[in-house]
Amino acid sequence: MTLSSLSYNAYIMGARHLLETPLPEIPKPKLPELPPLPKVELPQKPELPELPNPELPKIPELPKPELPKIPELPKVPELPAVPHLPDPPKPTLPKDFPVIPMHSTTDP
């Protein structure tokens, strides 16, 4: 633990030293003067004649297809309502019924 703490402190000191040390100024180099670029004249676009829009032939309207008629289904007779039945009595065990333990808590 002490070794890692010393190593950490060494990193901190090195970083602080780098932050506090002023950097020397680097002189900027002089760029050579470039000659002016020659002006290039672009050729003008030739004028194109206007073309008339071609007329599209009219498409004749097609007759709408007739949908087949769906035959009527026979009506289903309604079923009679189900009568409400009372809940059946729930079975009970006699009071002297022996109870068998399912799991034993003590191991032999």
C-alpha positions, 0 to 999 in steps of 0.5 A: 500500500505504501509503495502505491501511495509513493508512486501516486505522489510521484505522478502528482508531483510530475504533473504539477511540475509540468503544469507550473513550468512555462513553455518557451515561445516558438518563433513563427516561420515566415511564409513565402509570398505566393504570386497571385493566381491567374483568373480563369474565364469559364465558357458560357453555357450554350443556350438550349432550345425549349422543347415542348412537353409531349402530350400523353395519350389518354388512357380509357377508363376501365369498367369497375368489376362487379363484386360477387354477392355473398349469400345470406347465412341462416340465422342461428337460434339462440340457446336458452340461458344456463340456470344459476346453480348453487355451490355444492357443499364442501367436504369436511374431515371428521374431527378424529381423523389422524394427521400423517406428517409429511416431512420429518424434522428430526433425522435418525 
